[in-house]
């Protein structure tokens, strides 16, 4: 998955949320969050992923770090 595709996927996941309104099997309603809030949440999630990657400066280039930095940049550009 490209960094742009991942950015769109994360943004969409935060933009549209399912909320249970009761205990029945069909008791879900789709809630659309504010786009700015969804973008902030997606960036926060990516920041957590970046922090979790075990990386040291002498290990350059780091493909994982570079990928997630690209994802964060793509989310910012949405």
Secondary structure as UniProt FT lines:
FT   HELIX           3..15
FT   STRAND          16..20
FT   TURN            25..26
FT   STRAND          28..32
FT   HELIX           35..52
FT   TURN            57..58
FT   HELIX           63..76
//
